[in-house]
């Protein structure tokens, strides 16, 4: 008797299956109707369907590999009545012979069984899954059982992460871990989450990017380094944004942004081939070709192409402000010409880029960690990879001059004082690291959640994050 006063058989402390649903299917697919194998197996999983027919009962057992039918008979199944009173969703272990029924269903004939966990809450209809989207995300532990697409997306996510690591390691990259708590938020233009360390009486920030620590490691002699990092940005929630997400950041010594473009397109094409066997995918109902090479085009070229606007950094500020205002773009007092051009591009051009395309050459004003363009003053060697109208990655030839980096940090700090709450602060330790010498380096950040969305055909980030951030449950 348990604590609720109801008699239930004792739940075992462990159970040892000898076979899986997928393994049984693969091994015995050639079995003829009505044939027995003489092979006894032990399987475990959830009971997802049950059909009682007098002295016979059928069930579907689902484990992590798939489903297999259970076939129970009153004359030979231990505690047949108990089997027919199991709840849908109960975890059970079953031992019996592998057979194919006369109706052609590959099955495990139930000789004995044991309940491994009771489902005290009803599972949704497996044919319809969970229709309430909010419930799907809050109760992912149920969604994974009743929605095949959900399980497949997260298996694909794991494959993508694993394949990414192998691909980078095969090219000499070393995986590392850097701090999640930062004394100074840096590495990206974003609003951080703050926390407090009691013992040190110190305000800390959850990292918005691992960039500055990874570049310290390049200073330290790690010439090819990467981290698949959980990062945190105190921003809104949307189909493309979750405050907590995963980023791949890497740094390659002796490389520039052209080298990183080649790395990105080759990596993404490799992942598409690994997952689908082709680089021709369908996304949101449209064809998408991820084969190498991807198009390269400057921000100004794309702004003219899709927005019909010809501007540059020396365009009169009143003209730029007027162009923004006419198109409903809010303008802050601290915006300079570079920021205004970026706003116009993001409004008029970026959503139209099905791509994939590398958008190159950004204004220095909005790129505090990028190296000056070798040919175009006021611009930097930075690119974003845009696929299906969305930013997939951000990369640049890294700024390696500590004096220039200090000036950029100070300009950012002035912007923060003027009201830009996403601007960076001066990081003295990072500047000290640069003074020891950072060689020519190319750097990259890829939003791994967006990459998984792209490769699984998913249009909302919540479908590729197991437990997304949600409003409090009412």
C-alpha positions as a Markdown table, in Angstrom:
| # | Residue | x | y | z |
|---|---|---|---|---|
| 1 | Unk | 0.0 | 0.0 | 0.0 |
| 2 | Unk | 1.4 | 3.4 | -0.9 |
| 3 | Unk | 1.0 | 6.7 | 0.8 |
| 4 | Unk | -2.4 | 7.4 | -0.9 |
| 5 | Unk | -3.9 | 4.2 | 0.6 |
| 6 | Unk | -4.2 | 2.5 | -2.7 |
| 7 | Unk | -2.7 | -1.0 | -3.3 |
| 8 | Unk | -0.3 | -1.0 | -6.2 |
| 9 | Unk | 2.4 | -3.5 | -7.1 |
| 10 | Unk | 5.9 | -2.4 | -6.0 |
| 11 | Unk | 7.8 | -0.5 | -8.7 |
| 12 | Unk | 11.2 | -2.1 | -9.3 |
| 13 | Unk | 14.4 | -0.1 | -8.6 |
| 14 | Unk | 15.8 | -1.0 | -12.0 |
| 15 | Unk | 14.8 | -2.8 | -15.2 |
| 16 | Unk | 17.0 | -4.1 | -18.0 |
| 17 | Unk | 15.6 | -4.2 | -21.5 |
| 18 | Unk | 17.3 | -6.5 | -24.0 |
| 19 | Unk | 15.8 | -5.0 | -27.2 |
| 20 | Unk | 14.3 | -1.8 | -28.7 |
| 21 | Unk | 11.3 | -1.2 | -30.9 |
| 22 | Unk | 13.5 | -0.1 | -33.8 |
| 23 | Unk | 15.9 | -3.0 | -33.3 |
| 24 | Unk | 13.1 | -5.6 | -33.3 |
| 25 | Unk | 11.6 | -4.0 | -36.5 |
| 26 | Unk | 15.0 | -4.0 | -38.2 |
| 27 | Unk | 15.9 | -7.6 | -37.2 |
| 28 | Unk | 12.5 | -9.3 | -38.0 |
| 29 | Unk | 11.0 | -7.2 | -40.8 |
| 30 | Unk | 11.0 | -10.3 | -43.1 |
| 31 | Unk | 8.8 | -12.4 | -40.7 |
| 32 | Unk | 5.8 | -13.9 | -42.4 |
| 33 | Unk | 2.2 | -13.4 | -41.2 |
| 34 | Unk | 1.4 | -15.7 | -38.4 |
| 35 | Unk | 5.1 | -16.8 | -37.9 |
| 36 | Unk | 6.8 | -17.1 | -34.6 |
| 37 | Unk | 10.6 | -16.5 | -34.1 |
| 38 | Unk | 11.2 | -18.5 | -30.9 |
| 39 | Unk | 13.2 | -15.4 | -29.7 |
| 40 | Unk | 12.3 | -13.9 | -26.4 |
| 41 | Unk | 13.0 | -10.2 | -25.8 |
| 42 | Unk | 12.5 | -7.7 | -23.0 |
| 43 | Unk | 11.4 | -4.2 | -24.0 |
| 44 | Unk | 10.4 | -1.1 | -22.0 |
| 45 | Unk | 8.6 | 2.2 | -22.7 |
| 46 | Unk | 5.3 | 3.9 | -22.5 |
| 47 | Unk | 1.9 | 2.2 | -23.3 |
| 48 | Unk | 0.6 | 4.7 | -25.9 |
| 49 | Unk | -2.5 | 2.7 | -27.2 |
| 50 | Unk | -4.5 | -0.3 | -26.0 |
| 51 | Unk | -7.3 | -2.2 | -27.6 |
| 52 | Unk | -9.1 | -4.9 | -25.6 |
| 53 | Unk | -10.9 | -7.7 | -27.5 |
| 54 | Unk | -12.2 | -10.1 | -24.9 |
| 55 | Unk | -9.5 | -12.6 | -24.2 |
| 56 | Unk | -7.0 | -10.7 | -26.3 |
| 57 | Unk | -5.5 | -7.3 | -25.9 |
| 58 | Unk | -3.2 | -5.2 | -28.1 |
| 59 | Unk | -1.1 | -2.3 | -27.2 |
| 60 | Unk | 1.5 | 0.1 | -28.7 |
| 61 | Unk | 4.7 | 0.3 | -26.7 |
| 62 | Unk | 6.8 | 3.4 | -27.5 |
| 63 | Unk | 10.4 | 3.8 | -26.5 |
| 64 | Unk | 13.1 | 6.3 | -27.6 |
| 65 | Unk | 13.5 | 4.5 | -30.9 |
| 66 | Unk | 9.9 | 4.0 | -32.1 |
| 67 | Unk | 6.9 | 1.8 | -31.5 |
| 68 | Unk | 6.2 | -1.9 | -31.4 |
| 69 | Unk | 2.9 | -3.7 | -30.9 |
| 70 | Unk | 2.2 | -5.8 | -27.8 |
| 71 | Unk | 0.0 | -8.8 | -28.1 |
| 72 | Unk | -1.5 | -10.2 | -24.8 |
| 73 | Unk | -3.6 | -13.3 | -24.4 |
| 74 | Unk | -5.7 | -14.1 | -21.3 |
| 75 | Unk | -4.5 | -17.8 | -21.3 |
| 76 | Unk | -0.8 | -17.0 | -21.4 |
| 77 | Unk | -0.2 | -13.4 | -20.1 |
| 78 | Unk | 0.7 | -13.1 | -16.4 |
| 79 | Unk | -2.0 | -10.9 | -14.8 |
| 80 | Unk | -3.9 | -10.3 | -18.0 |
| 81 | Unk | -6.6 | -8.3 | -16.1 |
| 82 | Unk | -4.0 | -6.0 | -14.7 |
| 83 | Unk | -2.6 | -5.5 | -18.2 |
| 84 | Unk | -6.0 | -4.5 | -19.5 |
| 85 | Unk | -6.4 | -1.9 | -16.7 |
| 86 | Unk | -3.1 | -0.1 | -17.4 |
| 87 | Unk | -3.4 | 3.6 | -18.1 |
| 88 | Unk | -2.3 | 5.1 | -21.4 |
| 89 | Unk | 1.0 | 6.6 | -20.8 |
| 90 | Unk | 2.1 | 4.1 | -18.1 |
| 91 | Unk | 5.7 | 3.0 | -18.3 |
| 92 | Unk | 5.9 | -0.8 | -18.5 |
| 93 | Unk | 8.5 | -3.5 | -19.1 |
| 94 | Unk | 7.4 | -6.5 | -21.1 |
| 95 | Unk | 9.0 | -9.9 | -21.7 |
| 96 | Unk | 7.8 | -12.2 | -24.5 |
| 97 | Unk | 8.4 | -13.8 | -27.9 |
| 98 | Unk | 8.7 | -11.8 | -31.1 |
| 99 | Unk | 5.9 | -12.8 | -33.5 |
| 100 | Unk | 4.0 | -11.5 | -36.5 |
| 101 | Unk | 0.2 | -11.7 | -36.0 |
| 102 | Unk | -2.0 | -13.3 | -38.6 |
| 103 | Unk | -3.0 | -9.8 | -39.6 |
| 104 | Unk | 0.6 | -9.0 | -40.3 |
| 105 | Unk | 1.6 | -6.9 | -37.3 |
| 106 | Unk | 5.1 | -7.4 | -36.0 |
| 107 | Unk | 4.6 | -7.8 | -32.2 |
| 108 | Unk | 6.0 | -8.9 | -28.9 |
| 109 | Unk | 3.7 | -11.5 | -27.3 |
| 110 | Unk | 3.3 | -10.5 | -23.7 |
| 111 | Unk | 4.3 | -13.4 | -21.4 |
| 112 | Unk | 5.0 | -11.2 | -18.4 |
| 113 | Unk | 5.0 | -7.5 | -17.7 |
| 114 | Unk | 5.7 | -5.0 | -14.9 |
| 115 | Unk | 4.6 | -1.4 | -14.4 |
| 116 | Unk | 7.6 | 0.9 | -14.2 |
| 117 | Unk | 5.8 | 4.2 | -13.6 |
| 118 | Unk | 2.2 | 5.2 | -13.4 |
| 119 | Unk | 0.8 | 8.0 | -15.6 |
| 120 | Unk | -1.5 | 9.8 | -13.2 |
| 121 | Unk | -2.3 | 12.5 | -15.8 |
| 122 | Unk | -4.0 | 11.6 | -19.1 |
| 123 | Unk | -2.0 | 11.8 | -22.3 |
| 124 | Unk | -3.5 | 13.7 | -25.2 |
| 125 | Unk | -4.8 | 11.9 | -28.2 |
| 126 | Unk | -1.7 | 10.7 | -30.0 |
| 127 | Unk | -3.3 | 11.3 | -33.4 |
| 128 | Unk | -3.7 | 15.0 | -32.7 |
| 129 | Unk | -0.9 | 15.8 | -30.3 |
| 130 | Unk | -1.2 | 18.9 | -28.1 |
| 131 | Unk | -3.3 | 21.5 | -29.8 |
| 132 | Unk | -2.6 | 24.3 | -27.3 |
| 133 | Unk | 0.7 | 25.7 | -28.3 |
| 134 | Unk | 1.4 | 27.2 | -24.9 |
| 135 | Unk | 0.9 | 23.8 | -23.3 |
| 136 | Unk | 3.3 | 22.2 | -25.8 |
| 137 | Unk | 6.2 | 24.4 | -24.6 |
| 138 | Unk | 5.3 | 24.3 | -20.9 |
| 139 | Unk | 4.8 | 20.5 | -20.9 |
| 140 | Unk | 7.6 | 19.5 | -23.3 |
| 141 | Unk | 7.8 | 16.2 | -21.4 |
| 142 | Unk | 4.4 | 15.3 | -22.8 |
| 143 | Unk | 4.9 | 17.0 | -26.2 |
| 144 | Unk | 7.9 | 14.8 | -26.9 |
| 145 | Unk | 5.8 | 11.7 | -26.6 |
| 146 | Unk | 2.7 | 12.7 | -28.6 |
| 147 | Unk | 4.3 | 14.9 | -31.3 |
| 148 | Unk | 6.7 | 13.0 | -33.5 |
| 149 | Unk | 7.8 | 16.3 | -35.1 |
| 150 | Unk | 9.0 | 17.6 | -31.7 |
| 151 | Unk | 11.1 | 14.6 | -31.0 |
| 152 | Unk | 12.6 | 14.6 | -34.5 |
| 153 | Unk | 13.5 | 18.3 | -34.2 |
| 154 | Unk | 15.5 | 17.7 | -31.0 |
| 155 | Unk | 17.2 | 14.6 | -32.3 |
| 156 | Unk | 18.2 | 16.7 | -35.3 |
| 157 | Unk | 19.5 | 19.4 | -33.0 |
| 158 | Unk | 21.7 | 17.0 | -31.3 |
| 159 | Unk | 23.0 | 15.7 | -34.6 |
| 160 | Unk | 23.8 | 19.2 | -35.8 |
| 161 | Unk | 25.7 | 20.1 | -32.7 |
| 162 | Unk | 27.7 | 16.9 | -32.8 |
| 163 | Unk | 28.5 | 17.2 | -36.5 |
| 164 | Unk | 29.5 | 20.8 | -36.0 |
| 165 | Unk | 32.0 | 19.8 | -33.3 |
| 166 | Unk | 33.5 | 17.1 | -35.4 |
| 167 | Unk | 33.8 | 19.3 | -38.5 |
| 168 | Unk | 35.6 | 22.0 | -36.5 |
| 169 | Unk | 37.9 | 19.6 | -34.7 |
| 170 | Unk | 38.8 | 18.0 | -38.0 |
| 171 | Unk | 40.1 | 21.4 | -39.1 |
| 172 | Unk | 42.2 | 21.9 | -36.0 |
| 173 | Unk | 39.8 | 23.9 | -33.8 |
| 174 | Unk | 40.0 | 23.4 | -30.0 |
| 175 | Unk | 36.8 | 23.5 | -28.0 |
| 176 | Unk | 37.0 | 25.5 | -24.8 |
| 177 | Unk | 34.8 | 26.9 | -22.0 |
| 178 | Unk | 34.8 | 30.5 | -20.9 |
| 179 | Unk | 33.0 | 32.2 | -18.0 |
| 180 | Unk | 29.3 | 32.7 | -17.9 |
| 181 | Unk | 29.6 | 35.5 | -15.3 |
| 182 | Unk | 31.3 | 38.6 | -16.7 |
| 183 | Unk | 32.4 | 41.6 | -14.6 |
| 184 | Unk | 31.8 | 43.8 | -17.7 |
| 185 | Unk | 29.3 | 42.9 | -20.3 |
| 186 | Unk | 30.9 | 42.8 | -23.8 |
| 187 | Unk | 31.3 | 41.1 | -27.1 |
| 188 | Unk | 28.0 | 42.2 | -28.5 |
| 189 | Unk | 25.6 | 45.2 | -28.5 |
| 190 | Unk | 22.9 | 43.9 | -26.2 |
| 191 | Unk | 21.3 | 44.6 | -22.8 |
| 192 | Unk | 22.6 | 42.1 | -20.2 |
| 193 | Unk | 21.0 | 40.3 | -17.2 |
| 194 | Unk | 22.6 | 41.3 | -13.9 |
| 195 | Unk | 23.2 | 39.3 | -10.8 |
| 196 | Unk | 25.1 | 39.6 | -7.6 |
| 197 | Unk | 27.9 | 37.6 | -5.9 |
| 198 | Unk | 27.4 | 37.8 | -2.2 |
| 199 | Unk | 30.8 | 36.7 | -1.0 |
| 200 | Unk | 32.6 | 39.2 | -3.2 |
| 201 | Unk | 29.9 | 41.8 | -2.9 |
| 202 | Unk | 30.2 | 42.1 | -6.7 |
| 203 | Unk | 27.7 | 42.9 | -9.5 |
| 204 | Unk | 28.1 | 40.5 | -12.4 |
| 205 | Unk | 26.5 | 40.0 | -15.7 |
| 206 | Unk | 25.4 | 36.9 | -17.5 |
| 207 | Unk | 27.4 | 36.8 | -20.7 |
| 208 | Unk | 25.9 | 38.2 | -23.8 |
| 209 | Unk | 28.7 | 36.7 | -25.9 |
| 210 | Unk | 31.9 | 34.8 | -25.2 |
| 211 | Unk | 33.9 | 36.8 | -27.7 |
| 212 | Unk | 36.3 | 38.8 | -25.6 |
| 213 | Unk | 37.4 | 35.7 | -23.6 |
| 214 | Unk | 37.9 | 33.6 | -26.7 |
| 215 | Unk | 40.1 | 36.3 | -28.2 |
| 216 | Unk | 42.1 | 36.4 | -25.0 |
| 217 | Unk | 42.8 | 32.7 | -25.7 |
| 218 | Unk | 44.0 | 33.6 | -29.2 |
| 219 | Unk | 46.4 | 36.1 | -27.6 |
| 220 | Unk | 47.4 | 33.1 | -25.3 |
| 221 | Unk | 48.4 | 31.0 | -28.3 |
| 222 | Unk | 45.3 | 29.0 | -29.2 |
| 223 | Unk | 45.2 | 29.7 | -32.9 |
| 224 | Unk | 41.9 | 28.0 | -33.7 |
| 225 | Unk | 39.4 | 28.0 | -30.8 |
| 226 | Unk | 35.6 | 27.6 | -30.5 |
| 227 | Unk | 32.9 | 27.5 | -27.9 |
| 228 | Unk | 29.3 | 26.4 | -28.2 |
| 229 | Unk | 28.1 | 28.7 | -25.5 |
| 230 | Unk | 24.8 | 29.4 | -23.7 |
| 231 | Unk | 24.4 | 33.2 | -23.8 |
| 232 | Unk | 21.8 | 35.6 | -22.3 |
| 233 | Unk | 20.3 | 38.8 | -23.6 |
| 234 | Unk | 17.7 | 40.8 | -21.7 |
| 235 | Unk | 15.5 | 41.5 | -24.7 |
| 236 | Unk | 12.1 | 40.6 | -26.1 |
| 237 | Unk | 10.7 | 37.3 | -27.1 |
| 238 | Unk | 9.8 | 36.6 | -30.7 |
| 239 | Unk | 9.8 | 33.7 | -33.3 |
| 240 | Unk | 13.5 | 34.4 | -33.7 |
| 241 | Unk | 14.5 | 35.5 | -30.1 |
| 242 | Unk | 14.7 | 33.8 | -26.8 |
| 243 | Unk | 16.5 | 35.5 | -23.9 |
| 244 | Unk | 18.6 | 32.4 | -23.3 |
| 245 | Unk | 20.0 | 30.8 | -26.5 |
| 246 | Unk | 23.1 | 29.0 | -27.9 |
| 247 | Unk | 25.8 | 30.5 | -29.9 |
| 248 | Unk | 28.8 | 29.0 | -31.7 |
| 249 | Unk | 31.7 | 31.4 | -31.5 |
| 250 | Unk | 35.1 | 30.7 | -33.1 |
| 251 | Unk | 38.4 | 32.5 | -33.8 |
| 252 | Unk | 41.0 | 31.6 | -36.4 |
| 253 | Unk | 44.4 | 33.3 | -36.2 |
| 254 | Unk | 45.9 | 34.5 | -39.5 |
| 255 | Unk | 42.5 | 34.7 | -41.1 |
| 256 | Unk | 40.2 | 37.5 | -42.3 |
| 257 | Unk | 36.5 | 37.8 | -43.0 |
| 258 | Unk | 36.9 | 36.3 | -46.5 |
| 259 | Unk | 38.3 | 33.1 | -44.9 |
| 260 | Unk | 35.4 | 33.1 | -42.4 |
| 261 | Unk | 32.9 | 33.4 | -45.2 |
| 262 | Unk | 34.3 | 30.3 | -46.8 |
| 263 | Unk | 34.2 | 28.5 | -43.4 |
| 264 | Unk | 30.5 | 29.4 | -42.8 |
| 265 | Unk | 29.2 | 28.3 | -46.2 |
| 266 | Unk | 31.2 | 25.1 | -46.2 |
| 267 | Unk | 30.0 | 24.2 | -42.6 |
| 268 | Unk | 26.3 | 24.9 | -43.3 |
| 269 | Unk | 26.5 | 22.9 | -46.6 |
| 270 | Unk | 28.2 | 20.0 | -44.8 |
| 271 | Unk | 25.5 | 20.0 | -42.1 |
| 272 | Unk | 22.7 | 20.0 | -44.7 |
| 273 | Unk | 24.3 | 17.1 | -46.5 |
| 274 | Unk | 24.8 | 15.2 | -43.2 |
| 275 | Unk | 21.2 | 15.7 | -42.1 |
| 276 | Unk | 19.3 | 15.5 | -45.4 |
| 277 | Unk | 21.7 | 14.2 | -48.0 |
| 278 | Unk | 21.3 | 17.4 | -50.1 |
| 279 | Unk | 21.9 | 21.2 | -49.9 |
| 280 | Unk | 18.5 | 21.8 | -51.7 |
| 281 | Unk | 16.0 | 22.4 | -48.9 |
| 282 | Unk | 12.5 | 23.7 | -48.5 |
| 283 | Unk | 11.9 | 26.4 | -45.9 |
| 284 | Unk | 8.5 | 28.0 | -45.1 |
| 285 | Unk | 7.2 | 26.7 | -48.4 |
| 286 | Unk | 10.1 | 28.1 | -50.5 |
| 287 | Unk | 13.1 | 26.4 | -52.1 |
| 288 | Unk | 16.5 | 27.2 | -50.5 |
| 289 | Unk | 19.8 | 26.3 | -52.0 |
| 290 | Unk | 22.6 | 26.1 | -49.4 |
| 291 | Unk | 25.3 | 24.9 | -51.9 |
| 292 | Unk | 28.7 | 26.6 | -52.0 |
| 293 | Unk | 29.4 | 29.4 | -52.9 |
| 294 | Unk | 27.0 | 31.9 | -51.4 |
| 295 | Unk | 26.4 | 35.3 | -52.8 |
| 296 | Unk | 28.5 | 38.2 | -51.5 |
| 297 | Unk | 27.1 | 41.8 | -51.6 |
| 298 | Unk | 27.7 | 45.0 | -49.6 |
| 299 | Unk | 25.1 | 46.5 | -47.4 |
| 300 | Unk | 24.9 | 49.6 | -49.7 |
| 301 | Unk | 24.4 | 47.5 | -52.8 |
| 302 | Unk | 21.6 | 45.6 | -51.2 |
| 303 | Unk | 20.0 | 48.8 | -49.8 |
| 304 | Unk | 19.9 | 50.2 | -53.4 |
| 305 | Unk | 18.8 | 46.8 | -54.8 |
| 306 | Unk | 15.8 | 46.3 | -52.5 |
| 307 | Unk | 15.1 | 49.7 | -51.1 |
| 308 | Unk | 15.9 | 51.9 | -54.1 |
| 309 | Unk | 18.0 | 54.1 | -51.9 |
| 310 | Unk | 21.5 | 55.3 | -52.7 |
| 311 | Unk | 23.3 | 56.6 | -49.6 |
| 312 | Unk | 26.7 | 56.6 | -48.0 |
| 313 | Unk | 28.4 | 57.7 | -44.8 |
| 314 | Unk | 28.8 | 61.2 | -46.2 |
| 315 | Unk | 25.1 | 61.6 | -47.0 |
| 316 | Unk | 23.6 | 64.6 | -45.2 |
| 317 | Unk | 22.2 | 63.6 | -41.7 |
| 318 | Unk | 18.9 | 65.4 | -42.4 |
| 319 | Unk | 18.5 | 63.3 | -45.6 |
| 320 | Unk | 19.2 | 60.1 | -43.7 |
| 321 | Unk | 16.8 | 61.0 | -40.9 |
| 322 | Unk | 14.1 | 61.9 | -43.4 |
| 323 | Unk | 14.5 | 58.6 | -45.2 |
| 324 | Unk | 14.1 | 56.8 | -41.9 |
| 325 | Unk | 11.1 | 58.8 | -40.7 |
| 326 | Unk | 9.3 | 58.3 | -44.0 |
| 327 | Unk | 9.6 | 54.6 | -43.5 |
| 328 | Unk | 8.4 | 54.5 | -39.9 |
| 329 | Unk | 11.9 | 53.9 | -38.4 |
| 330 | Unk | 12.3 | 55.5 | -35.0 |
| 331 | Unk | 15.4 | 57.6 | -34.7 |
| 332 | Unk | 17.3 | 58.2 | -31.4 |
| 333 | Unk | 19.3 | 61.3 | -30.7 |
| 334 | Unk | 22.6 | 59.3 | -30.5 |
| 335 | Unk | 22.2 | 57.8 | -33.9 |
| 336 | Unk | 25.0 | 58.7 | -36.4 |
| 337 | Unk | 25.0 | 58.1 | -40.1 |
| 338 | Unk | 26.2 | 54.6 | -39.8 |
| 339 | Unk | 23.4 | 53.6 | -37.5 |
| 340 | Unk | 20.8 | 55.3 | -39.7 |
| 341 | Unk | 22.1 | 53.4 | -42.7 |
| 342 | Unk | 22.0 | 50.1 | -40.8 |
| 343 | Unk | 18.4 | 50.8 | -39.7 |
| 344 | Unk | 17.4 | 51.5 | -43.3 |
| 345 | Unk | 19.1 | 48.3 | -44.5 |
| 346 | Unk | 17.4 | 46.2 | -41.8 |
| 347 | Unk | 14.0 | 47.6 | -42.6 |
| 348 | Unk | 14.1 | 47.6 | -46.4 |
| 349 | Unk | 16.6 | 45.0 | -47.5 |
| 350 | Unk | 17.3 | 42.3 | -45.0 |
| 351 | Unk | 13.7 | 40.8 | -44.9 |
| 352 | Unk | 13.9 | 40.5 | -48.7 |
| 353 | Unk | 17.1 | 38.4 | -48.8 |
| 354 | Unk | 16.1 | 34.8 | -49.3 |
| 355 | Unk | 19.7 | 34.0 | -50.0 |
| 356 | Unk | 21.8 | 32.7 | -48.7 |
| 357 | Unk | 23.9 | 35.9 | -49.0 |
| 358 | Unk | 26.9 | 37.3 | -47.1 |
| 359 | Unk | 26.1 | 41.0 | -46.5 |
| 360 | Unk | 29.5 | 42.7 | -46.2 |
| 361 | Unk | 31.0 | 45.9 | -45.1 |
| 362 | Unk | 29.3 | 47.6 | -42.1 |
| 363 | Unk | 29.7 | 51.1 | -40.7 |
| 364 | Unk | 32.4 | 51.4 | -38.1 |
| 365 | Unk | 29.9 | 53.2 | -35.8 |
| 366 | Unk | 27.9 | 50.0 | -35.3 |
| 367 | Unk | 30.8 | 47.6 | -35.3 |
| 368 | Unk | 33.1 | 48.4 | -32.3 |
| 369 | Unk | 35.1 | 45.1 | -32.4 |
| 370 | Unk | 35.7 | 45.0 | -36.2 |
| 371 | Unk | 38.9 | 46.0 | -38.0 |
| 372 | Unk | 38.8 | 49.0 | -40.4 |
| 373 | Unk | 38.1 | 48.2 | -44.0 |
| 374 | Unk | 41.4 | 48.0 | -45.9 |
| 375 | Unk | 39.9 | 50.1 | -48.8 |
| 376 | Unk | 36.9 | 52.1 | -47.5 |
| 377 | Unk | 37.3 | 54.6 | -44.7 |
| 378 | Unk | 34.5 | 54.7 | -42.2 |
| 379 | Unk | 33.6 | 51.0 | -42.9 |
| 380 | Unk | 34.8 | 47.8 | -41.3 |
| 381 | Unk | 35.4 | 44.3 | -42.6 |
| 382 | Unk | 32.3 | 42.7 | -41.2 |
| 383 | Unk | 29.6 | 40.4 | -42.6 |
| 384 | Unk | 26.3 | 38.9 | -41.6 |
| 385 | Unk | 25.1 | 35.7 | -43.2 |
| 386 | Unk | 21.4 | 36.1 | -44.1 |
| 387 | Unk | 19.3 | 33.1 | -45.0 |
| 388 | Unk | 15.5 | 33.2 | -45.5 |
| 389 | Unk | 15.4 | 36.9 | -44.5 |
| 390 | Unk | 17.0 | 36.2 | -41.1 |
| 391 | Unk | 20.5 | 36.8 | -39.7 |
| 392 | Unk | 22.2 | 33.5 | -39.2 |
| 393 | Unk | 25.7 | 34.7 | -38.3 |
| 394 | Unk | 27.9 | 37.7 | -37.6 |
| 395 | Unk | 31.6 | 37.8 | -38.3 |
| 396 | Unk | 34.5 | 40.1 | -39.0 |
| 397 | Unk | 38.2 | 40.6 | -39.4 |
| 398 | Unk | 39.0 | 41.3 | -35.8 |
| 399 | Unk | 40.2 | 44.6 | -34.5 |
| 400 | Unk | 43.7 | 44.0 | -33.1 |
| 401 | Unk | 45.0 | 47.5 | -32.4 |
| 402 | Unk | 44.6 | 48.2 | -28.6 |
| 403 | Unk | 44.7 | 52.0 | -29.1 |
| 404 | Unk | 41.9 | 51.9 | -31.7 |
| 405 | Unk | 39.9 | 49.4 | -29.6 |
| 406 | Unk | 40.1 | 51.8 | -26.6 |
| 407 | Unk | 38.8 | 54.6 | -28.8 |
| 408 | Unk | 36.0 | 52.5 | -30.0 |
| 409 | Unk | 35.1 | 51.4 | -26.4 |
| 410 | Unk | 35.1 | 55.1 | -25.3 |
| 411 | Unk | 32.8 | 56.0 | -28.2 |
| 412 | Unk | 30.5 | 53.2 | -27.0 |
| 413 | Unk | 30.6 | 54.5 | -23.5 |
| 414 | Unk | 29.7 | 57.9 | -24.7 |
| 415 | Unk | 26.7 | 56.4 | -26.5 |
| 416 | Unk | 25.6 | 54.6 | -23.3 |
| 417 | Unk | 25.7 | 58.0 | -21.5 |
| 418 | Unk | 23.6 | 59.4 | -24.3 |
| 419 | Unk | 20.9 | 56.7 | -23.8 |
| 420 | Unk | 22.1 | 53.6 | -25.7 |
| 421 | Unk | 21.5 | 50.9 | -23.1 |
| 422 | Unk | 23.0 | 48.2 | -25.5 |
| 423 | Unk | 26.4 | 50.0 | -25.9 |
| 424 | Unk | 29.6 | 48.4 | -24.6 |
| 425 | Unk | 31.8 | 49.6 | -21.7 |
| 426 | Unk | 35.6 | 50.0 | -21.6 |
| 427 | Unk | 37.1 | 46.6 | -20.7 |
| 428 | Unk | 40.6 | 47.3 | -19.4 |
| 429 | Unk | 41.6 | 43.7 | -19.0 |
| 430 | Unk | 40.7 | 43.0 | -22.6 |
| 431 | Unk | 42.7 | 46.0 | -23.7 |
| 432 | Unk | 45.7 | 44.8 | -21.7 |
| 433 | Unk | 45.4 | 41.4 | -23.5 |
| 434 | Unk | 45.5 | 43.2 | -26.8 |
| 435 | Unk | 48.7 | 45.0 | -25.7 |
| 436 | Unk | 50.4 | 41.6 | -25.5 |
| 437 | Unk | 49.5 | 41.2 | -29.2 |
| 438 | Unk | 46.6 | 39.6 | -31.1 |
| 439 | Unk | 47.6 | 38.4 | -34.6 |
| 440 | Unk | 45.5 | 39.0 | -37.6 |
| 441 | Unk | 42.3 | 37.0 | -36.7 |
| 442 | Unk | 38.9 | 36.2 | -38.2 |
| 443 | Unk | 36.0 | 35.7 | -35.8 |
| 444 | Unk | 32.5 | 34.3 | -36.1 |
| 445 | Unk | 29.3 | 33.9 | -34.1 |
| 446 | Unk | 26.5 | 31.6 | -35.4 |
| 447 | Unk | 23.1 | 31.4 | -33.6 |
| 448 | Unk | 22.8 | 27.7 | -33.3 |
| 449 | Unk | 19.1 | 27.8 | -32.6 |
| 450 | Unk | 18.5 | 29.6 | -35.8 |
| 451 | Unk | 20.8 | 27.2 | -37.6 |
| 452 | Unk | 18.7 | 24.3 | -36.3 |
| 453 | Unk | 15.5 | 26.1 | -37.4 |
| 454 | Unk | 16.9 | 26.5 | -40.9 |
| 455 | Unk | 18.0 | 22.8 | -41.2 |
| 456 | Unk | 14.8 | 21.4 | -39.7 |
| 457 | Unk | 12.4 | 23.7 | -41.6 |
| 458 | Unk | 11.2 | 25.3 | -38.3 |
| 459 | Unk | 9.8 | 28.8 | -38.3 |
| 460 | Unk | 9.7 | 29.6 | -34.5 |
| 461 | Unk | 12.7 | 29.3 | -32.1 |
| 462 | Unk | 10.5 | 27.8 | -29.4 |
| 463 | Unk | 10.3 | 24.6 | -31.5 |
| 464 | Unk | 14.0 | 24.0 | -31.3 |
| 465 | Unk | 14.6 | 25.0 | -27.6 |
| 466 | Unk | 13.5 | 22.3 | -25.3 |
| 467 | Unk | 12.4 | 24.6 | -22.5 |
| 468 | Unk | 11.9 | 28.2 | -23.9 |
| 469 | Unk | 11.4 | 31.2 | -21.8 |
| 470 | Unk | 7.6 | 31.8 | -21.2 |
| 471 | Unk | 5.4 | 34.2 | -19.3 |
| 472 | Unk | 4.4 | 32.9 | -15.8 |
| 473 | Unk | 1.7 | 30.4 | -16.0 |
| 474 | Unk | -1.7 | 31.7 | -15.0 |
